[in-house]
Amino acid sequence: MTLCENNLGRIYKYINSQITYRPQIGALTDTNGNAVTEDEAKANIFNKYFASVGVAGNGILPKLTSLCIRKEIDAVAFDEAKIMAAIDRLQPNLSAGPDGLLPILLKN
């Protein structure tokens, strides 16, 4: 095994750090026309601006019509072959579903 195979994740992290371009936000001007270069002051300028253009809600919700079509199911049938096929398609390294069971538990 080579050094690259042992540290593949580290190599990808290094490569991504070298090719990712993250430009910094340039200087901004405050309400007095002064140039602002400090990150915290720039964040405050953005916060003040976005707070000023936001709209306060009037408390009235729009009337929604139901988009659901409700149907009742009379019976549900499962056979062993379909259940086994579904379990075979599970990826064991995924997180638990709504039932809290891990896919690896079902596969084993």
N, C-alpha and C positions, 0 to 999 in steps of 0.2 A: 504494500500500500504506500502511495506517495504522500508527501506532505500536503498536497492539494486535496487529496481525497479525505484526509483527516480533518481539514479545516475548510470545507466547501462553503459552509454558511458564512464564515469569516471573510472568505475571498469575495463572495457576492456582496457582503456588506461594504467592503472596501471599494469594490468597483462602483456600486451605487453611490457611495459618498463622493467619488471622483467625477461622476457624470451628471449628478443632480445639480441643477442650477437654481439657486434660491436668491433672487435679487432682494436687496434690502429696500425698504421704503425710503425714498429720498426725503429731503428736508421739506417740511410743511410750513405754512405761514399761519400764525395765530390771528385772533381778531384785531390785533394792533398792527399787523403786517410784519411782525418779527419772524425770522426764520427759526424753526424748532427742529432740533436734531436728536434730542434725547428720546429714547423709546417710550418711556412712561408719559412724557408730555405729548408725543404723537398719538398714543393710545387714547389720552384724554380728549384730544381734538376730534378724533374719529368718533369717540363715544358721544361727545356733545353734538356732533353733526347728525349721527344716526338717531339720537334721541329727539332731535328737532324735526326730523322728517317722518317719524313714526306717527301712526294714527291711533288715537285712543278709541277703544270700542264703545259703542252706544248701548251695549247690553241686549240688543235685539238680535236674536238668532234667526237666520233665514229658515223658511219653511221647507222641509225636505220631504220628498215623496219616497216611499219605499221602493227600492230597486230589487228587493229580494222576491223571488218566487218561491212560495212555501209549498213543498210537497211532502207527503208522508210516505215512508217506506214501510211496506207491510211485512217484509221478511228479508233477512240477509243470510246468504249462504256462503260459507267458506269451506274449501276443501284443502286437504293436506298439501297437495301439489302446489297450489297457489300460495299458501303460506310459506312453504319452503323456498319457492322461487323469490318471494319478496325478501326473505331473510338472506338469501344468497346475494341479492343486489345491495344489501347494506354495506356501507364502508365502515369498518371497525374503528377507525381513528376519529370519527366524528363525535360530537357531544351528544348528550342525552336528549331524547325527545320530550314531548309534553307529559309522557308517563313517568319520566325520570329514569328510565332504563337506558343503559349504554348499549350501543349497537354491538360492541364486542361481547357483551354478556349474552345477547341473543344468538350471535354467531357460534359461540362456544357451546 
